[in-house]
Amino acid sequence: MAACFSLTKRGETTPASLVSVDEAICAHVGRQPDPQKYVWDWFDYVGFPLAVGRSWADIREQCEDFPELLQIIDFLEANYLPNAWAQ
C-alpha cells in the first residue's frame, strides 16, 4: 500500500502541484527552484511524514536540528492544508 499526500493552498479547493509548492517555498526562503530536486529535500523530510499521517508538531520535532526545514514546515503549515491517504 502506497502512502500519498497532497497540499491544498488555504482558501482553495484543488490540491497544488508539488512543483508549485516547491516554487512557493523557494520564493519564501530566497532560493532558486532546482528542476532536479526539491529545496533542502523537503519532500523526503516533510512530505513523507505527512503522507503517513504525522502531525506538523511531530514533523517539527523530527526536524528540530535543521533550521532550514523548520522554515519550510512553518511556511507549509501557515499556507497549505495537508491531506493523506493510502492506496
TARASUL-V515951 format. One record per residue. N is the residue number from 0. SS is DSSP state (alpha for helix, beta for strand, coil for the rest). NEAR is the number of other C-alpha atoms within 10 Angstrom. Layout:
n->N ss->SS near->NEAR
n->N ss->SS near->NEAR
This chain:
n->0 ss->coil near->6
n->1 ss->coil near->8
n->2 ss->beta near->14
n->3 ss->beta near->17
n->4 ss->beta near->18
n->5 ss->beta near->19
n->6 ss->beta near->21
n->7 ss->beta near->19
n->8 ss->beta near->18
n->9 ss->coil near->15
n->10 ss->coil near->9
n->11 ss->coil near->10
n->12 ss->coil near->9
n->13 ss->coil near->11
n->14 ss->coil near->17
n->15 ss->beta near->14
n->16 ss->coil near->12
n->17 ss->alpha near->16
n->18 ss->alpha near->14
n->19 ss->alpha near->11
n->20 ss->alpha near->19
n->21 ss->alpha near->21
n->22 ss->alpha near->18
n->23 ss->alpha near->17
n->24 ss->alpha near->22
n->25 ss->alpha near->18
n->26 ss->alpha near->12
n->27 ss->alpha near->12
n->28 ss->alpha near->14
n->29 ss->coil near->9
n->30 ss->coil near->12
n->31 ss->coil near->12
n->32 ss->coil near->17
n->33 ss->coil near->12
n->34 ss->coil near->8
n->35 ss->coil near->6
n->36 ss->coil near->12
n->37 ss->coil near->18
n->38 ss->alpha near->20
n->39 ss->alpha near->13
n->40 ss->alpha near->12
n->41 ss->alpha near->18
n->42 ss->alpha near->15
n->43 ss->alpha near->11
n->44 ss->alpha near->16
n->45 ss->alpha near->21
n->46 ss->alpha near->22
n->47 ss->alpha near->17
n->48 ss->alpha near->20
n->49 ss->alpha near->24
n->50 ss->alpha near->18
n->51 ss->coil near->15
n->52 ss->coil near->18
n->53 ss->coil near->14
n->54 ss->coil near->13
n->55 ss->alpha near->17
n->56 ss->alpha near->11
n->57 ss->alpha near->13
n->58 ss->alpha near->19
n->59 ss->alpha near->20
n->60 ss->alpha near->11
n->61 ss->alpha near->15
n->62 ss->coil near->16
n->63 ss->coil near->12
n->64 ss->coil near->10
n->65 ss->coil near->11
n->66 ss->alpha near->11
n->67 ss->alpha near->14
n->68 ss->alpha near->21
n->69 ss->alpha near->19
n->70 ss->alpha near->14
n->71 ss->alpha near->21
n->72 ss->alpha near->22
n->73 ss->alpha near->12
n->74 ss->alpha near->15
n->75 ss->alpha near->21
n->76 ss->alpha near->16
n->77 ss->alpha near->11
n->78 ss->alpha near->15
n->79 ss->beta near->18
n->80 ss->beta near->16
n->81 ss->beta near->19
n->82 ss->beta near->14
n->83 ss->beta near->17
n->84 ss->beta near->14
n->85 ss->beta near->11
n->86 ss->coil near->6
